[in-house]
Amino acid sequence: MTRNHSTTSLCRDNNRVPQYENKTVKAPSKKIAKELCSEFERELKNGDYVKPSDLKLVDFINNEWLPKYALNTDNLSPTTRQGYLQDINKRLVPKIGNKKLGSVKTIDLLNILDDMRDEISITTGKNLSQSTLRNHDNAFVNLFNRAVEWKFIKEPQYGALR
């Protein structure tokens, strides 16, 4: 039997303005539900809580990552930038671009890379090389590292890719 437990916590933002956050958890027992709520309260008090966002992956790419990171010449060389943009626009955006950023799972990224293993290169007529797969992986990791760093998501979505 699944139990629901709700908690409301008060924390203060950087200007000491009270902020209230609510969370309802579902757990198999009341004890586990209370533990999850306590963890939520700790995250709030420690400033580690990242509020879920309705931002789509494609919007994060176009409105945040691209102008604030990728286009900055201090962050990526022109060649790397071009490669990342090509990899992201060719692979991520068509397949999962409309998903909410926070709902992208590691398995989504693994499926994209797995599908690529079966593709045939136009130039060589062979399967895509390991270096091509690694380049795509690097682009995906870079993108999600920024999302974590900028607190759009709590943890990286690429955990098993590396």
FENPE-V421994 format. One line per field, one symbol per residue. phi: phi as a letter, one per 40 degrees, with the letter a starting at -180 (. if undefined). psi: psi as a letter, one per 30 degrees, with the letter a starting at -180 (. if undefined). burial: I if it has 9 or more other C-alpha atoms within 8 Angstrom, else O. Layout:
phi = ???
psi = ???
burial = ???
This chain:
phi = .cbbababbbbbcccgccbbbbabbbacaccccccccccdccdcccgccbcdbcccdcccdcbbccccbccccccbcdccdcccccccccbcdccbdcccdcccbdcccccccccccccbcccbgbccccccccccdccccddcccccdcgcbcbccbdccc
psi = kkkkkkkkkklkafggkkkkkkkklklfleeeeeeeeeeeeeeeefgfkjkklgkleeeeeefdeeefeefjffekleeeeeeeeeeefeeeeeegfglkeffkleeeeeeeeeeffflkkeefgllkleeeeeeeeeeeeeefeeeeeghflelkggefe.
burial = OOIIIIOOIIIIOOOOOOOOOOIIIIIIIIOIIIOIIOOIIOIIOOOOIOOOIOOIIIIIIIOIIIIOIIIIOOOIOOOOIOIIOOIIIOIIIOOIIOIIIIOIOIOIIIOIIOOIIOOIIOOOOOIIOOOOIOIIIOIIIOIIIIIIOOOIIOOIOIOOOO
